[in-house]
Amino acid sequence: MKNIKITLSLLVLISLTSCDDFLSEIPDNRTQIDTPEKISELLVTAYPNRTYMSIAETMSDNVFDSEMQEANTDNTQSYNWEMQTQIGIDTESAFWNASYEAIAAANQALVSIEELGNPASLNPQKGEALVARAYSHFMLVQFWSNRYNPATAATDLGIPYVTKPEGALLEKYKRNTVKEVFDFIEQDLTEGLKYITSDYKEVKYHFNVEAAKAFASRFYLIKGDWDKVLEISKGLGSEPANLRDYAAFNATAFADRPVEFSRVEQPTNLLVDYPNSIWGRSYSLRFTLAGNRSDEILGPETNIWGKRWLIIPSGQYRGGVTVLVPKFYEYFKYTNVTAGIGEPYTGTVLLSNDEFFLNRIEAHVMKNQIDEANAELEYFLATRTSGYNPATDVLTEEDIVDFYPAVANEFTPYYALTPVQTSYIKAIAEARRREFIHEGLRWFDIKRFNLVVEHNTYQFGQIIRNNVLVKDDKRRALQIPQRASDLGIEKNPR
């Protein structure tokens, strides 16, 4: 109940300091953000109030056609890598708009700090604003641009990197290159990390020190700066105790698991958010984790020791046509109880020690520190394996190479991989895929490793459409939302 009370207070604060309301006013009519307290309140809205998880997960190879006939337009379009035409709660346009609204809040906070004389006492707010601004731009460039490649980044279309509050109701922006966006992100992140703090009443609803480090490790992993990833993750150690405890999670009553997963008291959860979303109802969608295909990701045959995973789908729809790992608690905030009208908010974990640790292991691999990577990967997999026996369940380089063989032209990042590195990267990518099922992170790996994805559509058990996302497919970069392109933002080539 403690977590729910915290959530309710957070939602009230969001409603009182809505970035939508703030941005709807012309500059001269906006509420003056002229005190430290107002700046802190404004920063509550410096996080996107929509989620990317529905978009990213549905485009990935984690979803299949369950053949349920309740076709949802957004779900179908994402599954087929088509531009979404709806303006709904969990859509591309919603996340694009919410991200720029969050950026606007961060920018206004930074301007207000400057106007107050940039006092050292406001360094924590400055750090949070810079890291939050970097985070939203990072997520935008991940979805709406080509994957990061230093050989082409200087000419690849990025997204507008906005660093000032809007001076008019309809600003016109040009797209920066991917290189420019990454340079700006690194600049904001580096500066923000100097000031970031964990001194908050509710630490995990803000970019605290560990959450900022975890985000930095994600950024540097994609940029290919392995030394930075290892430097930032040093405090985790080789056997972190603060990973998710799936045995305890599975022992929790089923109805309580969604609440338990995103609780701020969970040691692994570093940044928790409650965006306006119904993604927790994803099990009722046609294109989702189909019950007859879930073992391809979560079955014992995918375990290197041949044992059951502790990550198991424990919820199902229509007798198992679709299944889910119950991760998402939905709080419905009524605006009119009598009419049954309100807004759904869904608990989501944006950053965790689990991802942080996997990023560290991957950096070891890329630095050819195979012994360290092997030991840490064994530890991670052990914490996810039912009946793990340290005396017999030992991981070796030979095991990894045999179980995850290097396949020519399968994993093709912009950098070279040796056969052994390929096998380890494949093992880590599969661990990340399983760990973050339903959470959308698989799409990032599909994009940066240029993995091929095949999505089949069925009717009466027969394939009626075979859709393949080939390497370097232009659809890997989402099309710019219609309203943004109408305002002059250049579209992606198709």
Secondary structure, 3 states (H helix, E strand, C coil): CHHHHHHHHHHHHHHHCCHHHHHHCCHHHCCCCCCHHHHHHHHCCCCCCCCCHHHHHHHCCCCEECCCCCCCHHHHHHHCCCCCCCCCCCCHHHHHHHHHHHHHHHHHHHHHHHHCCCCHHHHHHHHHHHHHHHHHHHHHHHHHCCCCCCCCCCCCECCCCCCCCCCCCCCCCCCCEHHHHHHHHHHHHHHHHHHCCCCCCCHHHCCCHHHHHHHHHHHHHHHCCHHHHHHHCHHHCCCCCCCCCHHHHHHCCHHHHHHHHCCCCCCCEEEEECCECCHHHHHHCCEECECCCCHHHHCHHHCCCCCCECCCCCEEECCCCEEECCCCCEEEEEEECCCCEEEEEECEEEEEHHHHHHHHHHHHHHCCCHHHHHHHHHHHHHCCECCCCCCCCCCCHHHHHHHCCCCCCCCCCCCCCCHHHHHHHHHHHHHHHHHCCCCCHHHHHHHHCCCCEEEEEEECCEEEEEEEECCCCHHHCCCCCHHHHHCCCCCCCC
